[in-house]
Structure formats: structure tokens, C-alpha cells
């Protein structure tokens, strides 16, 4: 995706260990903000190839990580993007990556899942269905957003807890990923739309 430049880690383990050292805590989750995850890459590519999805619209990039999807949305012509991630390191990474791409994002560390979805036109979710309890929480929140009129697009490389029965596949991409984090060097990754009234 040559249209977007990101500050990324090349190896998962050293950055993971450094994060744990900085926070004086062992057993932290992976540094999601330091990598372009497959679901986010596919979703960002889809937005850049189909800018009409976000052009002139208000966007929420849920669990933004590195900011990749939100940055792609702004480059595709979104009117406004709220990039949300509860990880403080992610908030910093999003700001650095947005500045490096000459786009402006509103960034929050608030847990958006703890309240009703904000008013927006489109919610973008890249690679967030990897854990059962989180997936259930995200899906319920997205259903509320859908009921309030927001379109929902999800990028996912086949994670176990993706509710496929309630989604419509829009596209599929072969996405290069790091073997430190995934089980293959190329992940078949789909972009899905939340089907209405499921």
C-alpha cells in the first residue's frame, strides 16, 4: 500500500519486550499499534480503491492500532475520522503516523465500547475478532451502531470469532504479514459489510 507510510516494528518480540519493560508489566498483549495487521491492510486497501465508501463522511476507526485504516479513510476523502484505541502507545503511534501522512485525525483513548456508538456514517473495524469475549462485545456494539444508521465494514483474515453468518463479503485480498505474528507469510483477508437486520 504505497499510498500510506507507517512507523512499524520489523520484529514482534523485541518491541513486545520493550513495551513490557517500559510499563514494568509482564504478559501484556501484543503491541497491536506496531504492526499493519492483515485485516487493517485489506480494509485500508479497499477504502483507497473504493473512496466512495468514505468520501465526505464521518468515520470511526475502532481499535485503530497504528492508525492505518483511519489514515486510508482520510486519504480516500473522509470528512472526519475518529481513531479510537484504548492503548496509550497506540494513541501516540496514530498521531505520529497521521502526521507522517499529512492527514488530521481526532484520536481518543476512550473505550468506545463502554457507551453507545458515536454519531457517524461509517464504522471501520480492522482485525478485531480474535478473542471470544471481545468479539461478542464488539459485535453487540456494532449492531447498535447499525440500528442508528451507521454502515459497518470489517477487515478480517479468518479469525475464529468473526460472525460470518451475519456479514456480506465485499472483497478478498492476499495480504503480506510477519511470521512473528501470523501462521503464514500471506493471509487471505476479506472485507465484510455488516448485513442489516440480522
Rosetta blueprint (number, residue, H / E / L):
1 X L
2 X L
3 X L
4 X L
5 X L
6 X L
7 X L
8 X L
9 X L
10 X L
11 X L
12 X H
13 X H
14 X H
15 X H
16 X H
17 X H
18 X H
19 X H
20 X H
21 X H
22 X H
23 X H
24 X L
25 X L
26 X L
27 X L
28 X L
29 X L
30 X L
31 X L
32 X H
33 X H
34 X H
35 X L
36 X L
37 X L
38 X H
39 X H
40 X H
41 X H
42 X H
43 X H
44 X H
45 X H
46 X H
47 X H
48 X H
49 X H
50 X L
51 X H
52 X H
53 X H
54 X L
55 X L
56 X L
57 X L
58 X E
59 X E
60 X E
61 X E
62 X E
63 X L
64 X L
65 X L
66 X L
67 X L
68 X H
69 X H
70 X H
71 X H
72 X H
73 X H
74 X H
75 X H
76 X L
77 X L
78 X L
79 X L
80 X E
81 X E
82 X E
83 X E
84 X E
85 X L
86 X L
87 X L
88 X H
89 X H
90 X H
91 X H
92 X H
93 X H
94 X H
95 X H
96 X H
97 X H
98 X H
99 X H
100 X H
101 X L
102 X L
103 X L
104 X L
105 X L
106 X E
107 X E
108 X E
109 X L
110 X L
111 X L
112 X H
113 X H
114 X H
115 X L
116 X L
117 X L
118 X L
119 X L
120 X L
121 X L
122 X E
123 X E
124 X E
125 X E
126 X E
127 X L
128 X L
129 X L
130 X L
131 X L
132 X H
133 X H
134 X H
135 X H
136 X H
137 X H
138 X H
139 X H
140 X H
141 X H
142 X H
143 X H
144 X H
145 X H
146 X H
147 X H
148 X L
149 X L
150 X L
151 X E
152 X E
153 X E
154 X E
155 X E
156 X E
157 X L
158 X L
159 X L
160 X L
161 X L
162 X L
163 X L
164 X H
165 X H
166 X H
167 X E
168 X E
169 X E
170 X E
171 X E
172 X E
173 X E
174 X E
175 X E
176 X E
177 X L
178 X L
179 X L
180 X L
181 X L
182 X L
183 X L
184 X L
185 X L
186 X E
187 X E
188 X E
189 X E
190 X E
191 X E
192 X E
193 X E
194 X E
195 X L
196 X L
197 X L
198 X L
